[in-house]
Amino acid sequence: MADPRNAAAFQALEAGQSPEALFVTCSDSRVVPALITGARPGELFELRTAGNVVPPYPAAGLGGRVDGPMSEAATIEYAVCVLGVRDIVVCGHSHCGAVGALVRREDLSAVPAVRDWLEHSVAPDDALRSLAATSPDVSEAVQTHVLAQVERLRAYPCVRERVADGSLTLHAWYYEVHTGTVSAHRPQDTGRPSFSPL
């Protein structure tokens, strides 16, 4: 039951939502967007997928219908086109099972839906697949993966248009589940992901 002291705040939510950001992150239970950001109800629109994957924008098939994952694309389009979010954050996290499975080339035959999701969503030539699991937290692999998902977002027509007109900003974050530290990508010319604490 909701705390009665918050009744007015909850009642205000019935008028609708106007979140400031779309927060794309992993389904992992250790990643709690409201805790990470300090957001209150109505401030974040969330998309949670295994491995914080942003699938490729679905191509139009026969009869103009789209082929491929649609729920994720629908969430992104709704956030950008209908809700008018000003920011999209893609937030990966340390100790990510999905990214770890990819870089360790684990046998996922016992979980075929997970295997197929990752195979469909992470291209065979993706830079992530060439990395080694150099640490238990797979930080370099996760950060590389987050940047790839941000780039994939740029291919969504609605995102591309809003970024081009300056009304939408994309962000890449990395969350350490073992410390609570959140780092943001800071572009550099090193050829490696460069994340520093917010």
Secondary structure, DSSP 8 states (H G I E B T S, - for coil): ---GGGHHHHHHGGG----SEEEEEE--TT--HHHHH---TTSEEEEEEGGG------EE-GGG-EES--HHHHHHHIIIIIS--SEEEEEEETT-HHHHHHHTT---TTSHHHHHHHHHHS-TT-GGGG----STT-HHHHHHHHHHHHHHHTTSHHHHHHHHTTS-EEEEEEE-TTT--EEEE---SSSS--EEE-
